[in-house]
């Protein structure tokens, strides 16, 4: 497998891992997919920088089950378009759809910059999350209020 083919496979693996860890509510696992100084720009103006801030923010979302939220959450990522790929770096855009026990909850777009660490691990340097459809569940609506999205 060529270096770029291997990098392409690594990109898909990191994006898929993020979706599964999000479904599990594993905020520390999600934060570990970012560089130590990585950035998460989430919907409605959230800007978390560094693993600690990212983990703290994602932990708020993971509390959904404890607050009477949906019994399950499933992130589906599609149309993964690796816009620019070079040794050790990838620019990626993709779509996501979030399902709960109530049906479609929200959907939107990811824009990612992934880079290699010195030991060869591919991690997010920057992830941008933008909503195209407002959340339907009360727990997500409190985190992503309708009309607060910058498209």
Legacy VTK file of the C-alpha trace (Angstrom):
# vtk DataFile Version 3.0
C-alpha trace
ASCII
DATASET POLYDATA
POINTS 151 float
0.000 0.000 0.000
1.371 3.429 -0.927
1.943 6.077 1.709
-1.023 8.142 0.471
-3.310 5.084 0.350
-2.307 4.270 3.905
-2.956 7.876 4.957
-6.386 7.769 3.272
-7.258 4.620 5.262
-6.035 6.292 8.463
-8.253 9.332 7.785
-11.343 7.131 7.428
-10.397 5.225 10.589
-10.039 8.387 12.716
-13.340 9.853 11.468
-15.132 6.548 12.100
-13.604 6.210 15.556
-14.822 9.715 16.434
-18.396 8.740 15.495
-18.332 5.545 17.557
-16.756 7.187 20.612
-19.338 9.968 20.369
-22.120 7.391 20.408
-20.584 5.866 23.527
-20.301 9.263 25.232
-16.554 8.768 25.700
-15.383 12.384 25.956
-11.813 11.484 26.967
-11.548 9.026 24.071
-12.822 11.694 21.685
-10.385 14.283 23.022
-7.524 11.792 22.558
-8.233 11.864 18.807
-7.025 15.487 18.802
-3.488 16.799 19.028
-2.686 18.129 22.499
-3.242 21.645 21.097
-6.062 20.598 18.732
-9.152 22.728 18.184
-12.839 21.830 18.069
-15.068 24.535 16.619
-18.531 23.186 17.276
-21.933 24.432 16.254
-23.320 27.592 17.874
-19.927 29.210 18.419
-18.266 26.708 20.756
-14.484 26.907 20.499
-12.547 24.360 22.544
-8.778 24.337 22.377
-6.610 21.571 23.767
-7.629 18.109 24.906
-8.840 19.231 28.332
-11.267 21.855 26.968
-12.418 19.486 24.229
-13.055 16.704 26.740
-14.933 19.057 29.085
-17.183 20.282 26.274
-17.874 16.801 24.926
-18.592 15.534 28.462
-21.506 18.001 28.610
-22.992 16.360 25.527
-22.378 12.884 26.932
-24.581 13.619 29.950
-27.653 13.201 27.754
-28.576 9.772 29.150
-28.265 10.953 32.726
-30.665 13.815 32.069
-33.452 11.830 30.482
-32.186 12.275 26.941
-32.359 9.721 24.169
-31.640 6.111 25.067
-29.149 5.882 22.204
-27.325 8.132 19.760
-25.877 7.008 16.423
-23.652 9.222 14.305
-23.600 8.329 10.616
-20.814 9.940 8.606
-20.953 9.948 4.820
-19.556 11.494 1.655
-16.079 11.682 3.157
-14.208 13.835 0.668
-10.467 14.040 1.183
-9.908 17.383 -0.487
-6.158 17.567 -0.072
-3.878 14.732 0.889
-0.148 14.895 1.287
2.355 13.081 3.424
1.313 13.549 7.039
-1.628 15.899 6.387
-5.226 15.706 5.153
-7.980 18.241 4.583
-11.352 16.488 4.752
-15.009 17.390 4.495
-17.925 15.100 5.251
-21.573 15.021 6.224
-23.093 13.636 9.397
-26.557 12.528 10.444
-27.427 11.843 14.088
-30.179 9.372 14.920
-31.747 8.720 18.321
-34.617 6.556 19.476
-36.888 9.406 18.285
-35.528 9.332 14.721
-33.379 11.925 12.979
-32.122 14.419 15.531
-29.739 16.696 13.660
-27.379 16.744 10.706
-24.594 18.823 9.297
-21.021 19.015 8.055
-17.547 18.339 9.373
-14.487 20.155 8.052
-11.286 18.592 9.320
-7.548 19.078 9.262
-5.727 15.927 10.327
-1.967 15.733 10.773
0.564 13.140 11.883
2.287 13.188 15.235
6.043 12.534 15.309
5.320 8.874 16.154
3.094 8.501 13.055
-0.367 8.726 14.660
-2.945 10.661 12.641
-4.977 13.082 14.803
-7.301 16.040 14.379
-5.492 19.357 14.375
-8.824 21.107 13.798
-12.440 19.952 13.515
-15.267 22.282 12.536
-18.867 21.162 13.105
-21.707 22.990 11.363
-25.406 22.166 11.584
-27.653 22.081 8.536
-30.711 20.884 10.459
-31.559 21.966 14.011
-31.779 19.351 16.760
-35.134 17.732 17.474
-34.450 16.351 20.960
-34.657 18.597 23.986
-31.230 17.572 25.263
-29.471 18.529 22.044
-31.664 21.585 21.519
-30.325 23.073 24.755
-26.800 22.641 23.409
-27.547 23.721 19.822
-30.337 26.297 19.927
-32.187 26.853 16.644
-31.106 29.936 14.765
-27.695 30.110 16.448
-25.760 28.460 13.646
-23.358 30.264 11.364
-23.813 28.640 7.998
LINES 1 152
151 0 1 2 3 4 5 6 7 8 9 10 11 12 13 14 15 16 17 18 19 20 21 22 23 24 25 26 27 28 29 30 31 32 33 34 35 36 37 38 39 40 41 42 43 44 45 46 47 48 49 50 51 52 53 54 55 56 57 58 59 60 61 62 63 64 65 66 67 68 69 70 71 72 73 74 75 76 77 78 79 80 81 82 83 84 85 86 87 88 89 90 91 92 93 94 95 96 97 98 99 100 101 102 103 104 105 106 107 108 109 110 111 112 113 114 115 116 117 118 119 120 121 122 123 124 125 126 127 128 129 130 131 132 133 134 135 136 137 138 139 140 141 142 143 144 145 146 147 148 149 150
